[in-house]
Amino acid sequence: MSNKYIYTHKLTLSTLNLNHNSYTMKISSFIVTIIIISFSMSVFADDYSSIALKIPSLEDLSAIGDDLSYSFYHERCHDVEGIIYRKVKEWVYKEPTLAPSLLRLQYHDCVVRGCDASILLDHEGSEKTANASKSLRGFEVIDDIKAEIEKHCPRTVSCADILTAVARDATVLAGGPYWTVPYGRKDGRVSLAKEAEIVPKGSESVTNLIEFFQSKGLNVLDLVVLSGAHTIGRATCESVQHRLYDYKGTNKPDPSLDPKYLNYLRRKCRWASENVHLDGETPDTFDTQYYHNLKKNMGLLSTDQLLYTDSRTKPIATGLSYESLLFKNQFGVSMVKLASILDYTSQDDGEIRVDCKYVNQY
């Protein structure tokens, strides 16, 4: 039978307060209680329980890997974050759509072979040439930053570390949160197109997504929070056309799509090569509208909308929709976890590339 319950989620997280003048961060812990009111669901009598979610704090993440340190470049290249921020700001101000693209670039790097800048290697058969990577943008930004850093700190700062800081600064410039970044990643020497095909394409089941994230050391909370990056940016119409015209071979649209949103997407996506905003309501604002869209059946990708139909992810998406501060703070925590995925072959046998596009020639 259908009943209405009130779920109380008690979550521990870190509030990140940026001191803009010194470009440093103060971390303090606090408890946030989300009350999800009138969450309707069908259950059997007495077959329900409250859900407790513990969000890791950045203090919890400080020991994720012995290779990474928040002070790694303090003596090696003390102004590295300033150089990166100024360059990202210069590029994003000229082309605002680069911000979500730079954030996406780090995701594609870290979920394949860990955060080792293998996505940047530019040779035949590299990850960059894979079909899953064909819509990636922002490579020229990384090249520009690397060239500038080499003038000040030659052979010191890895491309993998640059990618991580760039993703953070691009998020900030798009109106999102700031988080501290641990450094010390090495650049990998291997990049294979076939390995890039493991990156989710937007049509997977929630179970497949959860298993994929778990294989990278990320949990269900990280999945739902990092999916919130779709509050900004665009996707290719090719990735959604199956929902508009031939959902699961029915020759009909996906019945879960809001009818008005369906008509809008059909107008926007006449050609597979076109792009469409991931958040049709506030596409240029880093906010919680993405989660509100899911409630209205306006998730662009199948994997977006499915988060609001699965009992493992729906309560989290609902809670985040009500709490902008919670979403932004947890986004920073989950991004630190993402950026701490390391391939120890790359760490042990890696290098500091002089040019992010190529392995060093000795």
ChimeraX attribute file (.defattr): number of C-alpha atoms within 10 A of each C-alpha:
attribute: neighborCount
match mode: 1-to-1
recipient: residues
	/A:1	7
	/A:2	10
	/A:3	12
	/A:4	12
	/A:5	14
	/A:6	12
	/A:7	18
	/A:8	16
	/A:9	19
	/A:10	16
	/A:11	17
	/A:12	18
	/A:13	23
	/A:14	23
	/A:15	23
	/A:16	21
	/A:17	15
	/A:18	16
	/A:19	10
	/A:20	8
	/A:21	6
	/A:22	7
	/A:23	10
	/A:24	13
	/A:25	15
	/A:26	12
	/A:27	17
	/A:28	13
	/A:29	13
	/A:30	11
	/A:31	13
	/A:32	15
	/A:33	13
	/A:34	18
	/A:35	16
	/A:36	18
	/A:37	13
	/A:38	11
	/A:39	14
	/A:40	11
	/A:41	11
	/A:42	9
	/A:43	12
	/A:44	9
	/A:45	9
	/A:46	6
	/A:47	6
	/A:48	9
	/A:49	7
	/A:50	10
	/A:51	13
	/A:52	11
	/A:53	13
	/A:54	13
	/A:55	18
	/A:56	16
	/A:57	21
	/A:58	24
	/A:59	14
	/A:60	12
	/A:61	15
	/A:62	16
	/A:63	11
	/A:64	17
	/A:65	13
	/A:66	8
	/A:67	17
	/A:68	17
	/A:69	16
	/A:70	12
	/A:71	13
	/A:72	16
	/A:73	17
	/A:74	11
	/A:75	8
	/A:76	12
	/A:77	15
	/A:78	14
	/A:79	14
	/A:80	20
	/A:81	19
	/A:82	11
	/A:83	15
	/A:84	23
	/A:85	18
	/A:86	12
	/A:87	19
	/A:88	25
	/A:89	18
	/A:90	12
	/A:91	18
	/A:92	19
	/A:93	13
	/A:94	10
	/A:95	10
	/A:96	16
	/A:97	18
	/A:98	20
	/A:99	28
	/A:100	25
	/A:101	21
	/A:102	26
	/A:103	24
	/A:104	18
	/A:105	22
	/A:106	25
	/A:107	22
	/A:108	24
	/A:109	25
	/A:110	24
	/A:111	23
	/A:112	24
	/A:113	24
	/A:114	25
	/A:115	30
	/A:116	35
	/A:117	32
	/A:118	30
	/A:119	32
	/A:120	25
	/A:121	23
	/A:122	16
	/A:123	15
	/A:124	12
	/A:125	13
	/A:126	20
	/A:127	27
	/A:128	26
	/A:129	19
	/A:130	18
	/A:131	12
	/A:132	19
	/A:133	18
	/A:134	10
	/A:135	12
	/A:136	14
	/A:137	17
	/A:138	17
	/A:139	17
	/A:140	10
	/A:141	19
	/A:142	23
	/A:143	17
	/A:144	15
	/A:145	21
	/A:146	24
	/A:147	14
	/A:148	16
	/A:149	23
	/A:150	14
	/A:151	9
	/A:152	14
	/A:153	15
	/A:154	15
	/A:155	14
	/A:156	17
	/A:157	26
	/A:158	25
	/A:159	29
	/A:160	30
	/A:161	21
	/A:162	23
	/A:163	29
	/A:164	29
	/A:165	25
	/A:166	26
	/A:167	22
	/A:168	24
	/A:169	27
	/A:170	25
	/A:171	22
	/A:172	17
	/A:173	19
	/A:174	19
	/A:175	15
	/A:176	21
	/A:177	22
	/A:178	21
	/A:179	28
	/A:180	20
	/A:181	19
	/A:182	23
	/A:183	22
	/A:184	19
	/A:185	32
	/A:186	27
	/A:187	26
	/A:188	30
	/A:189	18
	/A:190	17
	/A:191	24
	/A:192	20
	/A:193	19
	/A:194	14
	/A:195	15
	/A:196	24
	/A:197	15
	/A:198	13
	/A:199	16
	/A:200	16
	/A:201	12
	/A:202	15
	/A:203	17
	/A:204	14
	/A:205	15
	/A:206	22
	/A:207	12
	/A:208	12
	/A:209	20
	/A:210	19
	/A:211	15
	/A:212	18
	/A:213	18
	/A:214	14
	/A:215	11
	/A:216	18
	/A:217	13
	/A:218	17
	/A:219	16
	/A:220	18
	/A:221	21
	/A:222	22
	/A:223	20
	/A:224	25
	/A:225	24
	/A:226	19
	/A:227	17
	/A:228	24
	/A:229	21
	/A:230	26
	/A:231	24
	/A:232	26
	/A:233	23
	/A:234	20
	/A:235	19
	/A:236	17
	/A:237	22
	/A:238	15
	/A:239	18
	/A:240	21
	/A:241	19
	/A:242	19
	/A:243	23
	/A:244	19
	/A:245	16
	/A:246	13
	/A:247	15
	/A:248	11
	/A:249	9
	/A:250	10
	/A:251	12
	/A:252	13
	/A:253	18
	/A:254	18
	/A:255	12
	/A:256	15
	/A:257	20
	/A:258	14
	/A:259	14
	/A:260	10
	/A:261	16
	/A:262	21
	/A:263	13
	/A:264	12
	/A:265	20
	/A:266	17
	/A:267	10
	/A:268	15
	/A:269	19
	/A:270	12
	/A:271	13
	/A:272	13
	/A:273	13
	/A:274	13
	/A:275	16
	/A:276	20
	/A:277	20
	/A:278	23
	/A:279	28
	/A:280	20
	/A:281	14
	/A:282	15
	/A:283	18
	/A:284	20
	/A:285	15
	/A:286	25
	/A:287	23
	/A:288	24
	/A:289	23
	/A:290	28
	/A:291	30
	/A:292	18
	/A:293	20
	/A:294	23
	/A:295	17
	/A:296	14
	/A:297	20
	/A:298	24
	/A:299	26
	/A:300	28
	/A:301	19
	/A:302	21
	/A:303	18
	/A:304	25
	/A:305	22
	/A:306	20
	/A:307	25
	/A:308	24
	/A:309	15
	/A:310	13
	/A:311	11
	/A:312	17
	/A:313	18
	/A:314	20
	/A:315	20
	/A:316	23
	/A:317	24
	/A:318	21
	/A:319	21
	/A:320	25
	/A:321	22
	/A:322	17
	/A:323	16
	/A:324	15
	/A:325	15
	/A:326	22
	/A:327	23
	/A:328	23
	/A:329	21
	/A:330	29
	/A:331	24
	/A:332	26
	/A:333	27
	/A:334	24
	/A:335	22
	/A:336	21
	/A:337	19
	/A:338	23
	/A:339	26
	/A:340	25
	/A:341	22
	/A:342	23
	/A:343	18
	/A:344	16
	/A:345	15
	/A:346	21
	/A:347	18
	/A:348	11
	/A:349	11
	/A:350	19
	/A:351	21
	/A:352	20
	/A:353	24
	/A:354	20
	/A:355	18
	/A:356	25
	/A:357	19
	/A:358	14
	/A:359	20
	/A:360	12
	/A:361	6
	/A:362	3
